[in-house]
Amino acid sequence: MRALTPYVPGEQPRDPDVIKLNTNENPYGPSPKVLSAIRAEVNDALRLYPDPNTSQLKSILAEVHSISPDQVFVGNGSDEVLAHIFHGLLQHDEPVLFPDIAYSFYPVYCRLYDIAYETIPLDVKFGINFDAYNRPNGGIIFSNPNAPTGRGLKLDSIEELLAHNSDSVVIVDEAYVAFGGESAIGLTEKFKNLLVVQTLSKSHGLAGLRVGFAFGHPTLIEALERVKNSFNSYPLDRLAIAGAVAAIQDPEYLDKTCKQVVATRKRLVSELERLKFEVLPSQANFVFVTHLRNAAEDISHALRDRSIFVRHFDQARIADYLRITVGKDDEINALINALQEILAETEQRDLGK
Ligand SMILES: *Cc1c(COP(=O)(O)O)cnc(C)c1O
C-alpha cells in the first residue's frame, strides 16, 4: 500500500463563490424531476435495504438503449464500475493497453489490482493511433470523447479495433458522450468483447449522486455482477436509484442542458482563440487549451488568485495545457475577462523588461 499512488481528484473548494471549472461538473445541475423523485424517497422505507439488483433502473436503461436488462450493469459512479472491470476482466499475462494521455484513474486501477499495462502514445494532434493497438494485449480501454483532450472518435475506427481484438475485452468510457460524441452501445450486439461505460455525473448533472453503468454482452455483465456481489451488494442506495430512474426518464431535460453546454462551448472556443489560445476540437463539456506565449501553470495560478479554478495536469506532453470545464455563460464571461487581464498584465511586464 505504501507504494500505491492514488488518483487525485480535482479540488472541491468550500467557498461557494469560487467559479469552478476544474472537474467537468454540469453547471445546470439535475432535472427538477430528479430532485422531487429523491425527496419522495426520503421516508421510513430508508430503514430497508435497497434492491441489490437495481432491477427497475436496469429495465429502464435497457429500454432506452434497446437492449435487454442482462446487458446492463450499474455501480456507485462509473469509477466503481471501472474498478470492477479492471479487477474482474483485465488481469491477464499480456498488458492492458490505453493511450498515454487518458483518464488518470486507469493506471491507478492497474497498480491497485496488479495488472500489467502499457500506454500507447496519442499522435501529435492527440488523436488515437488505432493501428498501434493491433498487438497481443490483455484488454484495451480509452474514453470517447477522450479525457482530458475532448477529442471524439469515429465509430467505424472503434468497430475495426473491436474486430482486430476479438479475444480481448475492449472498454469504451463514454463519460462525455452526450455532449456531441457517438455512442458505441449499438455495437454491443455485434461485438461480445465490448463494454461501454457511462455515468450520470457529467451530462445529467448528478456527480453527487454517484451512479454509473456498463453495457455489454450478458457474459461480461454476469462477470461484473460476481465481482460486485463479492464486494458490496448495495452500491446504489434508495435515493440514488430513485434519482437515477427519474434522470433517465427525463431525456428532454438532458437534451436541453447539453445543447446549452454545447452552445456555450462554441462561444468559449472562439473567445479563447481570440486570446491566442490553441484549442483542441472538443466534443465534451470541457476544452483543452494551450497558450502561445504564457505557461499553462502560470495562467492556472493567476486564475486561482481570482477565484477561478481550472485543471492543470503536471504530466509529460500536457504540462502546457489547461482543461477548462464549460460553465454557465456568466462564468465563462468572468473567465474570459480574467484571462484578458492576466494576459495584458504579463504582456506589460514583458515589455518592461
Ligand atoms: C468523470 C469521469 C469518470 C468518472 O465518473 P463517475 O461516474 O463520477 O465516477 C470516468 N471516466 C471519465 C473519462 C471521466 O471523465
The ligand as a Gaussian input file, in Angstrom:
#p B3LYP/6-31G(d) Opt

LIG

0 1
 C      -15.610000      11.777000     -14.672000
 C      -15.126000      10.574000     -15.376000
 C      -15.381000       9.296000     -14.881000
 C      -15.973000       9.053000     -13.517000
 O      -17.253000       9.377000     -13.398000
 P      -18.069000       8.986000     -12.087000
 O      -19.267000       8.310000     -12.665000
 O      -18.364000      10.290000     -11.437000
 O      -17.272000       8.077000     -11.227000
 C      -14.980000       8.201000     -15.620000
 N      -14.310000       8.352000     -16.768000
 C      -14.009000       9.557000     -17.261000
 C      -13.246000       9.668000     -18.529000
 C      -14.391000      10.709000     -16.569000
 O      -14.049000      11.903000     -17.018000

